[in-house]
Amino acid sequence: MEAAHRHGDVIRIGELQIHPEEGLALAAGTALGLSVREFGLLVALARSDGRIVRREDLYRAVWGGALRDGDRSIDVYIHKLRVKLEDALPDTRFIHTHVGFGYRFWPEPSRAFHIRATRW
């Protein structure tokens, strides 16, 4: 899969385009219906250039404060965002969980893609 490309403030990763200033994300040209928090997470992750981002850093970037012990908000919103991305672009998995560390955003072929590609 290809790395993120930035043109101005537009982030392009495969068939995903993110327009941070406009609050717009397009999957194969179709606008994604994202909440403010989901969009904030998408931008923060996409700007990480494939590095793992700690949950605490994501919370600070999107919610604007410190993550409290036991707060699972990040995980809930990551799940919602992951589902929306996989529904829109089922052949690509973007969000990868690194247990105990955080999340990484990088386009990789999805399991569904591998299953279809290996069928005779």
Jmol script that loads the backbone (N, CA, C; Angstrom):
load data "model"
ATOM      1  N   MET A   1       0.840  -1.178   0.000  1.00  0.00           N
ATOM      2  CA  MET A   1       0.000   0.000   0.000  1.00  0.00           C
ATOM      3  C   MET A   1       0.882   1.237   0.000  1.00  0.00           C
ATOM      4  N   GLU A   2       0.312   2.331  -0.436  1.00  0.00           N
ATOM      5  CA  GLU A   2       1.110   3.534  -0.530  1.00  0.00           C
ATOM      6  C   GLU A   2       1.037   4.371   0.736  1.00  0.00           C
ATOM      7  N   ALA A   3       2.059   5.151   0.936  1.00  0.00           N
ATOM      8  CA  ALA A   3       2.139   6.023   2.098  1.00  0.00           C
ATOM      9  C   ALA A   3       1.252   7.242   1.899  1.00  0.00           C
ATOM     10  N   ALA A   4       1.129   8.021   2.960  1.00  0.00           N
ATOM     11  CA  ALA A   4       0.334   9.244   2.907  1.00  0.00           C
ATOM     12  C   ALA A   4       1.031  10.283   2.026  1.00  0.00           C
ATOM     13  N   HIS A   5       0.235  10.967   1.237  1.00  0.00           N
ATOM     14  CA  HIS A   5       0.737  12.067   0.415  1.00  0.00           C
ATOM     15  C   HIS A   5      -0.017  13.315   0.824  1.00  0.00           C
ATOM     16  N   ARG A   6       0.710  14.399   0.987  1.00  0.00           N
ATOM     17  CA  ARG A   6       0.076  15.658   1.373  1.00  0.00           C
ATOM     18  C   ARG A   6       0.203  16.639   0.228  1.00  0.00           C
ATOM     19  N   HIS A   7      -0.911  17.233  -0.103  1.00  0.00           N
ATOM     20  CA  HIS A   7      -0.942  18.280  -1.116  1.00  0.00           C
ATOM     21  C   HIS A   7      -1.641  19.454  -0.467  1.00  0.00           C
ATOM     22  N   GLY A   8      -0.850  20.465  -0.088  1.00  0.00           N
ATOM     23  CA  GLY A   8      -1.418  21.522   0.730  1.00  0.00           C
ATOM     24  C   GLY A   8      -1.734  20.912   2.082  1.00  0.00           C
ATOM     25  N   ASP A   9      -2.928  21.088   2.544  1.00  0.00           N
ATOM     26  CA  ASP A   9      -3.305  20.482   3.815  1.00  0.00           C
ATOM     27  C   ASP A   9      -4.163  19.235   3.606  1.00  0.00           C
ATOM     28  N   VAL A  10      -4.281  18.760   2.370  1.00  0.00           N
ATOM     29  CA  VAL A  10      -5.050  17.552   2.072  1.00  0.00           C
ATOM     30  C   VAL A  10      -4.136  16.347   2.253  1.00  0.00           C
ATOM     31  N   ILE A  11      -4.616  15.355   3.002  1.00  0.00           N
ATOM     32  CA  ILE A  11      -3.862  14.125   3.223  1.00  0.00           C
ATOM     33  C   ILE A  11      -4.503  13.050   2.363  1.00  0.00           C
ATOM     34  N   ARG A  12      -3.698  12.415   1.513  1.00  0.00           N
ATOM     35  CA  ARG A  12      -4.199  11.341   0.649  1.00  0.00           C
ATOM     36  C   ARG A  12      -3.484  10.050   1.022  1.00  0.00           C
ATOM     37  N   ILE A  13      -4.293   9.040   1.309  1.00  0.00           N
ATOM     38  CA  ILE A  13      -3.766   7.723   1.639  1.00  0.00           C
ATOM     39  C   ILE A  13      -4.607   6.716   0.864  1.00  0.00           C
ATOM     40  N   GLY A  14      -4.041   6.187  -0.206  1.00  0.00           N
ATOM     41  CA  GLY A  14      -4.818   5.284  -1.053  1.00  0.00           C
ATOM     42  C   GLY A  14      -6.047   6.008  -1.577  1.00  0.00           C
ATOM     43  N   GLU A  15      -7.216   5.411  -1.381  1.00  0.00           N
ATOM     44  CA  GLU A  15      -8.468   6.006  -1.854  1.00  0.00           C
ATOM     45  C   GLU A  15      -9.108   6.926  -0.812  1.00  0.00           C
ATOM     46  N   LEU A  16      -8.379   7.216   0.243  1.00  0.00           N
ATOM     47  CA  LEU A  16      -8.879   8.076   1.314  1.00  0.00           C
ATOM     48  C   LEU A  16      -8.256   9.458   1.192  1.00  0.00           C
ATOM     49  N   GLN A  17      -9.110  10.478   1.195  1.00  0.00           N
ATOM     50  CA  GLN A  17      -8.664  11.866   1.199  1.00  0.00           C
ATOM     51  C   GLN A  17      -9.207  12.541   2.444  1.00  0.00           C
ATOM     52  N   ILE A  18      -8.341  13.265   3.135  1.00  0.00           N
ATOM     53  CA  ILE A  18      -8.751  13.958   4.350  1.00  0.00           C
ATOM     54  C   ILE A  18      -8.448  15.440   4.167  1.00  0.00           C
ATOM     55  N   HIS A  19      -9.464  16.261   4.371  1.00  0.00           N
ATOM     56  CA  HIS A  19      -9.356  17.712   4.257  1.00  0.00           C
ATOM     57  C   HIS A  19      -9.549  18.295   5.662  1.00  0.00           C
ATOM     58  N   PRO A  20      -8.462  18.395   6.448  1.00  0.00           N
ATOM     59  CA  PRO A  20      -8.592  18.816   7.850  1.00  0.00           C
ATOM     60  C   PRO A  20      -9.268  20.171   8.038  1.00  0.00           C
ATOM     61  N   GLU A  21      -8.957  21.133   7.201  1.00  0.00           N
ATOM     62  CA  GLU A  21      -9.521  22.479   7.371  1.00  0.00           C
ATOM     63  C   GLU A  21     -11.014  22.527   7.064  1.00  0.00           C
ATOM     64  N   GLU A  22     -11.479  21.605   6.248  1.00  0.00           N
ATOM     65  CA  GLU A  22     -12.888  21.584   5.849  1.00  0.00           C
ATOM     66  C   GLU A  22     -13.721  20.623   6.683  1.00  0.00           C
ATOM     67  N   GLY A  23     -13.065  19.788   7.487  1.00  0.00           N
ATOM     68  CA  GLY A  23     -13.800  18.773   8.252  1.00  0.00           C
ATOM     69  C   GLY A  23     -14.392  17.713   7.345  1.00  0.00           C
ATOM     70  N   LEU A  24     -13.680  17.391   6.274  1.00  0.00           N
ATOM     71  CA  LEU A  24     -14.199  16.481   5.255  1.00  0.00           C
ATOM     72  C   LEU A  24     -13.243  15.325   5.018  1.00  0.00           C
ATOM     73  N   ALA A  25     -13.805  14.131   4.979  1.00  0.00           N
ATOM     74  CA  ALA A  25     -13.052  12.936   4.610  1.00  0.00           C
ATOM     75  C   ALA A  25     -13.808  12.241   3.484  1.00  0.00           C
ATOM     76  N   LEU A  26     -13.082  11.879   2.432  1.00  0.00           N
ATOM     77  CA  LEU A  26     -13.667  11.211   1.272  1.00  0.00           C
ATOM     78  C   LEU A  26     -13.053   9.834   1.106  1.00  0.00           C
ATOM     79  N   ALA A  27     -13.899   8.846   0.915  1.00  0.00           N
ATOM     80  CA  ALA A  27     -13.472   7.478   0.644  1.00  0.00           C
ATOM     81  C   ALA A  27     -13.912   7.149  -0.768  1.00  0.00           C
ATOM     82  N   ALA A  28     -12.944   6.988  -1.668  1.00  0.00           N
ATOM     83  CA  ALA A  28     -13.229   6.731  -3.077  1.00  0.00           C
ATOM     84  C   ALA A  28     -14.186   7.788  -3.627  1.00  0.00           C
ATOM     85  N   GLY A  29     -13.985   9.045  -3.193  1.00  0.00           N
ATOM     86  CA  GLY A  29     -14.789  10.160  -3.691  1.00  0.00           C
ATOM     87  C   GLY A  29     -16.089  10.400  -2.962  1.00  0.00           C
ATOM     88  N   THR A  30     -16.459   9.539  -2.041  1.00  0.00           N
ATOM     89  CA  THR A  30     -17.711   9.681  -1.299  1.00  0.00           C
ATOM     90  C   THR A  30     -17.429  10.183   0.108  1.00  0.00           C
ATOM     91  N   ALA A  31     -18.176  11.198   0.526  1.00  0.00           N
ATOM     92  CA  ALA A  31     -17.986  11.776   1.856  1.00  0.00           C
ATOM     93  C   ALA A  31     -18.364  10.776   2.945  1.00  0.00           C
ATOM     94  N   LEU A  32     -17.513  10.695   3.963  1.00  0.00           N
ATOM     95  CA  LEU A  32     -17.792   9.853   5.124  1.00  0.00           C
ATOM     96  C   LEU A  32     -18.574  10.665   6.145  1.00  0.00           C
ATOM     97  N   GLY A  33     -19.572  10.064   6.751  1.00  0.00           N
ATOM     98  CA  GLY A  33     -20.346  10.721   7.804  1.00  0.00           C
ATOM     99  C   GLY A  33     -19.669  10.493   9.143  1.00  0.00           C
ATOM    100  N   LEU A  34     -18.779  11.396   9.519  1.00  0.00           N
ATOM    101  CA  LEU A  34     -18.022  11.239  10.756  1.00  0.00           C
ATOM    102  C   LEU A  34     -18.445  12.284  11.774  1.00  0.00           C
ATOM    103  N   SER A  35     -18.441  11.889  13.045  1.00  0.00           N
ATOM    104  CA  SER A  35     -18.678  12.848  14.115  1.00  0.00           C
ATOM    105  C   SER A  35     -17.429  13.720  14.265  1.00  0.00           C
ATOM    106  N   VAL A  36     -17.542  14.778  15.049  1.00  0.00           N
ATOM    107  CA  VAL A  36     -16.398  15.662  15.282  1.00  0.00           C
ATOM    108  C   VAL A  36     -15.245  14.889  15.907  1.00  0.00           C
ATOM    109  N   ARG A  37     -15.532  14.033  16.887  1.00  0.00           N
ATOM    110  CA  ARG A  37     -14.481  13.244  17.544  1.00  0.00           C
ATOM    111  C   ARG A  37     -13.858  12.235  16.578  1.00  0.00           C
ATOM    112  N   GLU A  38     -14.682  11.547  15.791  1.00  0.00           N
ATOM    113  CA  GLU A  38     -14.166  10.586  14.816  1.00  0.00           C
ATOM    114  C   GLU A  38     -13.247  11.287  13.814  1.00  0.00           C
ATOM    115  N   PHE A  39     -13.675  12.449  13.342  1.00  0.00           N
ATOM    116  CA  PHE A  39     -12.858  13.185  12.382  1.00  0.00           C
ATOM    117  C   PHE A  39     -11.549  13.641  13.027  1.00  0.00           C
ATOM    118  N   GLY A  40     -11.614  14.113  14.253  1.00  0.00           N
ATOM    119  CA  GLY A  40     -10.403  14.520  14.960  1.00  0.00           C
ATOM    120  C   GLY A  40      -9.415  13.379  15.112  1.00  0.00           C
ATOM    121  N   LEU A  41      -9.919  12.201  15.450  1.00  0.00           N
ATOM    122  CA  LEU A  41      -9.061  11.015  15.560  1.00  0.00           C
ATOM    123  C   LEU A  41      -8.454  10.654  14.209  1.00  0.00           C
ATOM    124  N   LEU A  42      -9.268  10.707  13.160  1.00  0.00           N
ATOM    125  CA  LEU A  42      -8.780  10.392  11.818  1.00  0.00           C
ATOM    126  C   LEU A  42      -7.628  11.314  11.431  1.00  0.00           C
ATOM    127  N   VAL A  43      -7.789  12.611  11.662  1.00  0.00           N
ATOM    128  CA  VAL A  43      -6.744  13.572  11.312  1.00  0.00           C
ATOM    129  C   VAL A  43      -5.491  13.322  12.143  1.00  0.00           C
ATOM    130  N   ALA A  44      -5.654  13.150  13.453  1.00  0.00           N
ATOM    131  CA  ALA A  44      -4.503  12.926  14.334  1.00  0.00           C
ATOM    132  C   ALA A  44      -3.742  11.660  13.930  1.00  0.00           C
ATOM    133  N   LEU A  45      -4.464  10.605  13.620  1.00  0.00           N
ATOM    134  CA  LEU A  45      -3.823   9.355  13.215  1.00  0.00           C
ATOM    135  C   LEU A  45      -3.158   9.484  11.846  1.00  0.00           C
ATOM    136  N   ALA A  46      -3.851  10.095  10.887  1.00  0.00           N
ATOM    137  CA  ALA A  46      -3.307  10.229   9.532  1.00  0.00           C
ATOM    138  C   ALA A  46      -2.050  11.083   9.518  1.00  0.00           C
ATOM    139  N   ARG A  47      -1.966  12.051  10.395  1.00  0.00           N
ATOM    140  CA  ARG A  47      -0.780  12.917  10.463  1.00  0.00           C
ATOM    141  C   ARG A  47       0.404  12.238  11.153  1.00  0.00           C
ATOM    142  N   SER A  48       0.195  11.065  11.715  1.00  0.00           N
ATOM    143  CA  SER A  48       1.265  10.377  12.450  1.00  0.00           C
ATOM    144  C   SER A  48       2.256   9.663  11.526  1.00  0.00           C
ATOM    145  N   ASP A  49       1.980   9.642  10.225  1.00  0.00           N
ATOM    146  CA  ASP A  49       2.887   9.035   9.239  1.00  0.00           C
ATOM    147  C   ASP A  49       3.237   7.588   9.556  1.00  0.00           C
ATOM    148  N   GLY A  50       2.245   6.808   9.986  1.00  0.00           N
ATOM    149  CA  GLY A  50       2.447   5.378  10.213  1.00  0.00           C
ATOM    150  C   GLY A  50       3.055   5.025  11.554  1.00  0.00           C
ATOM    151  N   ARG A  51       3.325   6.013  12.395  1.00  0.00           N
ATOM    152  CA  ARG A  51       3.870   5.735  13.730  1.00  0.00           C
ATOM    153  C   ARG A  51       2.732   5.387  14.686  1.00  0.00           C
ATOM    154  N   ILE A  52       3.050   4.626  15.712  1.00  0.00           N
ATOM    155  CA  ILE A  52       2.076   4.318  16.757  1.00  0.00           C
ATOM    156  C   ILE A  52       1.848   5.579  17.583  1.00  0.00           C
ATOM    157  N   VAL A  53       0.572   5.882  17.828  1.00  0.00           N
ATOM    158  CA  VAL A  53       0.195   7.039  18.635  1.00  0.00           C
ATOM    159  C   VAL A  53      -0.423   6.530  19.929  1.00  0.00           C
ATOM    160  N   ARG A  54       0.100   6.977  21.033  1.00  0.00           N
ATOM    161  CA  ARG A  54      -0.412   6.551  22.338  1.00  0.00           C
ATOM    162  C   ARG A  54      -1.838   7.064  22.552  1.00  0.00           C
ATOM    163  N   ARG A  55      -2.632   6.275  23.263  1.00  0.00           N
ATOM    164  CA  ARG A  55      -4.015   6.657  23.565  1.00  0.00           C
ATOM    165  C   ARG A  55      -4.053   8.024  24.241  1.00  0.00           C
ATOM    166  N   GLU A  56      -3.125   8.264  25.172  1.00  0.00           N
ATOM    167  CA  GLU A  56      -3.074   9.529  25.905  1.00  0.00           C
ATOM    168  C   GLU A  56      -2.852  10.713  24.959  1.00  0.00           C
ATOM    169  N   ASP A  57      -1.994  10.513  23.973  1.00  0.00           N
ATOM    170  CA  ASP A  57      -1.714  11.586  23.014  1.00  0.00           C
ATOM    171  C   ASP A  57      -2.915  11.846  22.108  1.00  0.00           C
ATOM    172  N   LEU A  58      -3.602  10.780  21.708  1.00  0.00           N
ATOM    173  CA  LEU A  58      -4.812  10.955  20.901  1.00  0.00           C
ATOM    174  C   LEU A  58      -5.883  11.695  21.690  1.00  0.00           C
ATOM    175  N   TYR A  59      -6.059  11.321  22.944  1.00  0.00           N
ATOM    176  CA  TYR A  59      -7.070  11.976  23.777  1.00  0.00           C
ATOM    177  C   TYR A  59      -6.746  13.460  23.926  1.00  0.00           C
ATOM    178  N   ARG A  60      -5.505  13.757  24.190  1.00  0.00           N
ATOM    179  CA  ARG A  60      -5.092  15.151  24.364  1.00  0.00           C
ATOM    180  C   ARG A  60      -5.331  15.939  23.077  1.00  0.00           C
ATOM    181  N   ALA A  61      -5.007  15.342  21.923  1.00  0.00           N
ATOM    182  CA  ALA A  61      -5.161  16.027  20.642  1.00  0.00           C
ATOM    183  C   ALA A  61      -6.624  16.262  20.276  1.00  0.00           C
ATOM    184  N   VAL A  62      -7.494  15.307  20.600  1.00  0.00           N
ATOM    185  CA  VAL A  62      -8.886  15.392  20.151  1.00  0.00           C
ATOM    186  C   VAL A  62      -9.810  15.965  21.221  1.00  0.00           C
ATOM    187  N   TRP A  63      -9.639  15.549  22.463  1.00  0.00           N
ATOM    188  CA  TRP A  63     -10.504  16.012  23.552  1.00  0.00           C
ATOM    189  C   TRP A  63      -9.938  17.251  24.243  1.00  0.00           C
ATOM    190  N   GLY A  64      -8.640  17.472  24.100  1.00  0.00           N
ATOM    191  CA  GLY A  64      -8.034  18.672  24.669  1.00  0.00           C
ATOM    192  C   GLY A  64      -7.677  18.596  26.136  1.00  0.00           C
ATOM    193  N   GLY A  65      -7.617  17.414  26.695  1.00  0.00           N
ATOM    194  CA  GLY A  65      -7.267  17.274  28.107  1.00  0.00           C
ATOM    195  C   GLY A  65      -6.523  15.982  28.349  1.00  0.00           C
ATOM    196  N   ALA A  66      -6.330  15.690  29.620  1.00  0.00           N
ATOM    197  CA  ALA A  66      -5.623  14.468  29.998  1.00  0.00           C
ATOM    198  C   ALA A  66      -6.601  13.295  30.073  1.00  0.00           C
ATOM    199  N   LEU A  67      -6.160  12.139  29.618  1.00  0.00           N
ATOM    200  CA  LEU A  67      -6.954  10.918  29.682  1.00  0.00           C
ATOM    201  C   LEU A  67      -6.994  10.424  31.124  1.00  0.00           C
ATOM    202  N   ARG A  68      -8.201  10.199  31.629  1.00  0.00           N
ATOM    203  CA  ARG A  68      -8.364   9.711  32.999  1.00  0.00           C
ATOM    204  C   ARG A  68      -8.247   8.192  33.033  1.00  0.00           C
ATOM    205  N   ASP A  69      -7.766   7.668  34.142  1.00  0.00           N
ATOM    206  CA  ASP A  69      -7.674   6.211  34.320  1.00  0.00           C
ATOM    207  C   ASP A  69      -9.040   5.576  34.097  1.00  0.00           C
ATOM    208  N   GLY A  70      -9.061   4.511  33.319  1.00  0.00           N
ATOM    209  CA  GLY A  70     -10.296   3.778  33.070  1.00  0.00           C
ATOM    210  C   GLY A  70     -11.174   4.357  31.984  1.00  0.00           C
ATOM    211  N   ASP A  71     -10.842   5.515  31.457  1.00  0.00           N
ATOM    212  CA  ASP A  71     -11.642   6.146  30.396  1.00  0.00           C
ATOM    213  C   ASP A  71     -11.408   5.390  29.093  1.00  0.00           C
ATOM    214  N   ARG A  72     -12.478   4.874  28.505  1.00  0.00           N
ATOM    215  CA  ARG A  72     -12.385   4.084  27.270  1.00  0.00           C
ATOM    216  C   ARG A  72     -12.919   4.852  26.057  1.00  0.00           C
ATOM    217  N   SER A  73     -13.065   6.161  26.172  1.00  0.00           N
ATOM    218  CA  SER A  73     -13.608   6.970  25.069  1.00  0.00           C
ATOM    219  C   SER A  73     -12.835   6.761  23.773  1.00  0.00           C
ATOM    220  N   ILE A  74     -11.530   6.764  23.863  1.00  0.00           N
ATOM    221  CA  ILE A  74     -10.695   6.575  22.666  1.00  0.00           C
ATOM    222  C   ILE A  74     -11.057   5.269  21.978  1.00  0.00           C
ATOM    223  N   ASP A  75     -11.144   4.201  22.749  1.00  0.00           N
ATOM    224  CA  ASP A  75     -11.409   2.884  22.176  1.00  0.00           C
ATOM    225  C   ASP A  75     -12.775   2.824  21.503  1.00  0.00           C
ATOM    226  N   VAL A  76     -13.766   3.457  22.120  1.00  0.00           N
ATOM    227  CA  VAL A  76     -15.118   3.479  21.554  1.00  0.00           C
ATOM    228  C   VAL A  76     -15.126   4.225  20.227  1.00  0.00           C
ATOM    229  N   TYR A  77     -14.501   5.395  20.197  1.00  0.00           N
ATOM    230  CA  TYR A  77     -14.493   6.184  18.969  1.00  0.00           C
ATOM    231  C   TYR A  77     -13.590   5.586  17.891  1.00  0.00           C
ATOM    232  N   ILE A  78     -12.510   4.961  18.283  1.00  0.00           N
ATOM    233  CA  ILE A  78     -11.664   4.262  17.307  1.00  0.00           C
ATOM    234  C   ILE A  78     -12.471   3.147  16.650  1.00  0.00           C
ATOM    235  N   HIS A  79     -13.242   2.407  17.447  1.00  0.00           N
ATOM    236  CA  HIS A  79     -14.074   1.331  16.888  1.00  0.00           C
ATOM    237  C   HIS A  79     -15.076   1.905  15.882  1.00  0.00           C
ATOM    238  N   LYS A  80     -15.741   2.989  16.241  1.00  0.00           N
ATOM    239  CA  LYS A  80     -16.714   3.599  15.326  1.00  0.00           C
ATOM    240  C   LYS A  80     -16.040   4.046  14.033  1.00  0.00           C
ATOM    241  N   LEU A  81     -14.884   4.680  14.154  1.00  0.00           N
ATOM    242  CA  LEU A  81     -14.151   5.145  12.979  1.00  0.00           C
ATOM    243  C   LEU A  81     -13.685   3.970  12.128  1.00  0.00           C
ATOM    244  N   ARG A  82     -13.170   2.946  12.766  1.00  0.00           N
ATOM    245  CA  ARG A  82     -12.695   1.754  12.050  1.00  0.00           C
ATOM    246  C   ARG A  82     -13.830   1.129  11.239  1.00  0.00           C
ATOM    247  N   VAL A  83     -15.015   1.001  11.839  1.00  0.00           N
ATOM    248  CA  VAL A  83     -16.173   0.420  11.151  1.00  0.00           C
ATOM    249  C   VAL A  83     -16.552   1.263   9.934  1.00  0.00           C
ATOM    250  N   LYS A  84     -16.581   2.573  10.096  1.00  0.00           N
ATOM    251  CA  LYS A  84     -16.956   3.445   8.977  1.00  0.00           C
ATOM    252  C   LYS A  84     -15.938   3.368   7.843  1.00  0.00           C
ATOM    253  N   LEU A  85     -14.661   3.326   8.179  1.00  0.00           N
ATOM    254  CA  LEU A  85     -13.633   3.208   7.137  1.00  0.00           C
ATOM    255  C   LEU A  85     -13.723   1.861   6.426  1.00  0.00           C
ATOM    256  N   GLU A  86     -13.927   0.788   7.182  1.00  0.00           N
ATOM    257  CA  GLU A  86     -14.004  -0.546   6.577  1.00  0.00           C
ATOM    258  C   GLU A  86     -15.267  -0.718   5.748  1.00  0.00           C
ATOM    259  N   ASP A  87     -16.362  -0.061   6.148  1.00  0.00           N
ATOM    260  CA  ASP A  87     -17.579  -0.100   5.332  1.00  0.00           C
ATOM    261  C   ASP A  87     -17.367   0.630   4.008  1.00  0.00           C
ATOM    262  N   ALA A  88     -16.666   1.755   4.063  1.00  0.00           N
ATOM    263  CA  ALA A  88     -16.456   2.569   2.864  1.00  0.00           C
ATOM    264  C   ALA A  88     -15.391   1.998   1.938  1.00  0.00           C
ATOM    265  N   LEU A  89     -14.340   1.431   2.528  1.00  0.00           N
ATOM    266  CA  LEU A  89     -13.215   0.882   1.756  1.00  0.00           C
ATOM    267  C   LEU A  89     -12.888  -0.515   2.290  1.00  0.00           C
ATOM    268  N   PRO A  90     -13.723  -1.508   1.957  1.00  0.00           N
ATOM    269  CA  PRO A  90     -13.588  -2.836   2.565  1.00  0.00           C
ATOM    270  C   PRO A  90     -12.296  -3.587   2.233  1.00  0.00           C
ATOM    271  N   ASP A  91     -11.595  -3.188   1.194  1.00  0.00           N
ATOM    272  CA  ASP A  91     -10.358  -3.888   0.833  1.00  0.00           C
ATOM    273  C   ASP A  91      -9.133  -3.376   1.596  1.00  0.00           C
ATOM    274  N   THR A  92      -9.323  -2.329   2.395  1.00  0.00           N
ATOM    275  CA  THR A  92      -8.200  -1.722   3.099  1.00  0.00           C
ATOM    276  C   THR A  92      -8.504  -1.588   4.583  1.00  0.00           C
ATOM    277  N   ARG A  93      -7.524  -1.949   5.376  1.00  0.00           N
ATOM    278  CA  ARG A  93      -7.628  -1.736   6.820  1.00  0.00           C
ATOM    279  C   ARG A  93      -6.642  -0.631   7.169  1.00  0.00           C
ATOM    280  N   PHE A  94      -7.139   0.421   7.816  1.00  0.00           N
ATOM    281  CA  PHE A  94      -6.320   1.589   8.108  1.00  0.00           C
ATOM    282  C   PHE A  94      -5.839   1.638   9.555  1.00  0.00           C
ATOM    283  N   ILE A  95      -6.692   1.267  10.496  1.00  0.00           N
ATOM    284  CA  ILE A  95      -6.375   1.445  11.919  1.00  0.00           C
ATOM    285  C   ILE A  95      -5.942   0.121  12.520  1.00  0.00           C
ATOM    286  N   HIS A  96      -4.766   0.128  13.107  1.00  0.00           N
ATOM    287  CA  HIS A  96      -4.184  -1.073  13.693  1.00  0.00           C
ATOM    288  C   HIS A  96      -3.947  -0.835  15.180  1.00  0.00           C
ATOM    289  N   THR A  97      -4.408  -1.769  16.003  1.00  0.00           N
ATOM    290  CA  THR A  97      -4.243  -1.673  17.450  1.00  0.00           C
ATOM    291  C   THR A  97      -2.923  -2.303  17.866  1.00  0.00           C
ATOM    292  N   HIS A  98      -2.196  -1.612  18.690  1.00  0.00           N
ATOM    293  CA  HIS A  98      -0.963  -2.128  19.279  1.00  0.00           C
ATOM    294  C   HIS A  98      -1.191  -2.135  20.785  1.00  0.00           C
ATOM    295  N   VAL A  99      -1.637  -3.288  21.283  1.00  0.00           N
ATOM    296  CA  VAL A  99      -2.053  -3.427  22.678  1.00  0.00           C
ATOM    297  C   VAL A  99      -0.932  -2.957  23.606  1.00  0.00           C
ATOM    298  N   GLY A 100      -1.317  -2.110  24.553  1.00  0.00           N
ATOM    299  CA  GLY A 100      -0.371  -1.577  25.520  1.00  0.00           C
ATOM    300  C   GLY A 100       0.402  -0.367  25.024  1.00  0.00           C
ATOM    301  N   PHE A 101       0.250  -0.042  23.730  1.00  0.00           N
ATOM    302  CA  PHE A 101       0.980   1.089  23.158  1.00  0.00           C
ATOM    303  C   PHE A 101       0.038   2.151  22.614  1.00  0.00           C
ATOM    304  N   GLY A 102      -0.873   1.761  21.726  1.00  0.00           N
ATOM    305  CA  GLY A 102      -1.784   2.723  21.120  1.00  0.00           C
ATOM    306  C   GLY A 102      -2.269   2.242  19.774  1.00  0.00           C
ATOM    307  N   TYR A 103      -2.410   3.181  18.851  1.00  0.00           N
ATOM    308  CA  TYR A 103      -2.949   2.880  17.533  1.00  0.00           C
ATOM    309  C   TYR A 103      -2.009   3.402  16.450  1.00  0.00           C
ATOM    310  N   ARG A 104      -2.013   2.678  15.328  1.00  0.00           N
ATOM    311  CA  ARG A 104      -1.207   3.060  14.165  1.00  0.00           C
ATOM    312  C   ARG A 104      -2.142   3.166  12.973  1.00  0.00           C
ATOM    313  N   PHE A 105      -1.946   4.175  12.158  1.00  0.00           N
ATOM    314  CA  PHE A 105      -2.755   4.404  10.973  1.00  0.00           C
ATOM    315  C   PHE A 105      -1.894   4.178   9.743  1.00  0.00           C
ATOM    316  N   TRP A 106      -2.213   3.109   9.015  1.00  0.00           N
ATOM    317  CA  TRP A 106      -1.448   2.774   7.816  1.00  0.00           C
ATOM    318  C   TRP A 106      -2.308   1.876   6.937  1.00  0.00           C
ATOM    319  N   PRO A 107      -2.401   2.148   5.650  1.00  0.00           N
ATOM    320  CA  PRO A 107      -3.236   1.317   4.776  1.00  0.00           C
ATOM    321  C   PRO A 107      -2.594  -0.036   4.497  1.00  0.00           C
ATOM    322  N   GLU A 108      -3.325  -1.090   4.772  1.00  0.00           N
ATOM    323  CA  GLU A 108      -2.897  -2.455   4.465  1.00  0.00           C
ATOM    324  C   GLU A 108      -4.084  -3.212   3.909  1.00  0.00           C
ATOM    325  N   PRO A 109      -3.843  -4.176   3.028  1.00  0.00           N
ATOM    326  CA  PRO A 109      -4.960  -4.975   2.515  1.00  0.00           C
ATOM    327  C   PRO A 109      -5.708  -5.638   3.680  1.00  0.00           C
ATOM    328  N   SER A 110      -7.019  -5.610   3.588  1.00  0.00           N
ATOM    329  CA  SER A 110      -7.840  -6.191   4.654  1.00  0.00           C
ATOM    330  C   SER A 110      -7.926  -7.709   4.513  1.00  0.00           C
ATOM    331  N   ARG A 111      -8.472  -8.328   5.534  1.00  0.00           N
ATOM    332  CA  ARG A 111      -8.693  -9.783   5.499  1.00  0.00           C
ATOM    333  C   ARG A 111      -9.632 -10.148   4.347  1.00  0.00           C
ATOM    334  N   ALA A 112     -10.679  -9.329   4.143  1.00  0.00           N
ATOM    335  CA  ALA A 112     -11.627  -9.580   3.047  1.00  0.00           C
ATOM    336  C   ALA A 112     -10.909  -9.547   1.698  1.00  0.00           C
ATOM    337  N   PHE A 113      -9.977  -8.629   1.543  1.00  0.00           N
ATOM    338  CA  PHE A 113      -9.207  -8.534   0.306  1.00  0.00           C
ATOM    339  C   PHE A 113      -8.391  -9.813   0.092  1.00  0.00           C
ATOM    340  N   HIS A 114      -7.737 -10.298   1.153  1.00  0.00           N
ATOM    341  CA  HIS A 114      -6.917 -11.509   1.050  1.00  0.00           C
ATOM    342  C   HIS A 114      -7.762 -12.732   0.706  1.00  0.00           C
ATOM    343  N   ILE A 115      -8.946 -12.821   1.291  1.00  0.00           N
ATOM    344  CA  ILE A 115      -9.829 -13.959   1.018  1.00  0.00           C
ATOM    345  C   ILE A 115     -10.245 -13.957  -0.453  1.00  0.00           C
ATOM    346  N   ARG A 116     -10.661 -12.776  -0.977  1.00  0.00           N
ATOM    347  CA  ARG A 116     -11.072 -12.701  -2.376  1.00  0.00           C
ATOM    348  C   ARG A 116      -9.895 -12.945  -3.306  1.00  0.00           C
ATOM    349  N   ALA A 117      -8.720 -12.471  -2.948  1.00  0.00           N
ATOM    350  CA  ALA A 117      -7.548 -12.592  -3.807  1.00  0.00           C
ATOM    351  C   ALA A 117      -7.046 -14.027  -3.901  1.00  0.00           C
ATOM    352  N   THR A 118      -7.345 -14.850  -2.902  1.00  0.00           N
ATOM    353  CA  THR A 118      -6.835 -16.218  -2.901  1.00  0.00           C
ATOM    354  C   THR A 118      -7.860 -17.242  -3.378  1.00  0.00           C
ATOM    355  N   ARG A 119      -9.060 -16.797  -3.685  1.00  0.00           N
ATOM    356  CA  ARG A 119     -10.072 -17.734  -4.212  1.00  0.00           C
ATOM    357  C   ARG A 119      -9.757 -18.093  -5.644  1.00  0.00           C
ATOM    358  N   TRP A 120     -10.041 -19.326  -5.991  1.00  0.00           N
ATOM    359  CA  TRP A 120      -9.791 -19.796  -7.347  1.00  0.00           C
ATOM    360  C   TRP A 120     -10.924 -19.479  -8.208  1.00  0.00           C
TER     361      TRP A 120
END
end "model"
wireframe off; spacefill off
backbone 0.3
color backbone group
